[in-house]
């Protein structure tokens, strides 16, 4: 039991709290790196939508 006490005395509270956040920071970094390569823009006009047919305006009665 004295060995456990020695180990807990050598590790600071700040270092113990950082060990909680190291895995989460690694996961966030991996997510950000994987998100940078998301190139799903398959058209050649800078992401502008291309209409298939000319849309006709909808008829609305003037008394509505």
C-alpha positions as CSV (number, residue, x, y, z in Angstrom):
1,X,0.0,0.0,0.0
2,X,2.9,2.3,0.6
3,X,3.9,1.9,-3.1
4,X,0.5,3.2,-4.2
5,X,0.9,6.2,-1.9
6,X,4.4,7.0,-3.4
7,X,3.0,6.8,-6.9
8,X,0.1,9.1,-6.1
9,X,2.5,11.6,-4.5
10,X,4.7,11.8,-7.6
11,X,1.9,12.5,-10.1
12,X,0.5,16.0,-9.9
13,X,-3.2,16.7,-10.1
14,X,-2.7,18.8,-13.2
15,X,-1.0,15.9,-15.0
16,X,-3.8,13.5,-14.0
17,X,-6.4,15.9,-15.4
18,X,-4.4,16.2,-18.6
19,X,-4.4,12.4,-19.0
20,X,-8.2,12.6,-19.2
21,X,-8.1,15.0,-22.1
22,X,-5.3,13.4,-24.2
23,X,-7.5,10.7,-25.7
24,X,-10.3,13.2,-26.4
25,X,-7.9,15.6,-28.1
26,X,-6.5,12.8,-30.2
27,X,-10.0,11.9,-31.4
28,X,-10.8,15.5,-32.2
29,X,-7.6,15.9,-34.2
30,X,-8.3,12.7,-36.1
31,X,-11.8,13.9,-36.9
32,X,-10.5,17.3,-38.1
33,X,-7.9,15.7,-40.3
34,X,-10.4,13.3,-41.9
35,X,-12.9,16.1,-42.4
36,X,-10.4,18.2,-44.5
37,X,-10.5,15.7,-47.4
38,X,-14.3,15.8,-47.8
39,X,-14.5,16.8,-51.5
40,X,-18.0,15.9,-52.7
41,X,-18.3,18.8,-55.1
42,X,-18.7,16.9,-58.4
43,X,-19.7,19.8,-60.6
44,X,-17.4,22.2,-62.3
45,X,-19.1,25.5,-61.5
46,X,-18.0,26.1,-57.9
47,X,-20.9,24.3,-56.2
48,X,-23.7,26.2,-57.9
49,X,-26.9,24.2,-58.5
50,X,-27.9,23.4,-62.1
51,X,-31.6,23.2,-62.7
52,X,-32.9,20.4,-64.8
53,X,-36.0,22.2,-66.0
54,X,-37.0,25.8,-65.9
55,X,-39.3,26.3,-62.9
56,X,-42.7,27.8,-63.6
57,X,-44.1,30.3,-61.0
58,X,-46.9,28.9,-59.0
59,X,-50.3,30.4,-59.5
60,X,-51.8,32.1,-56.4
61,X,-55.2,33.8,-56.7
62,X,-55.1,37.5,-55.8
63,X,-58.0,37.2,-53.3
64,X,-56.2,34.7,-51.1
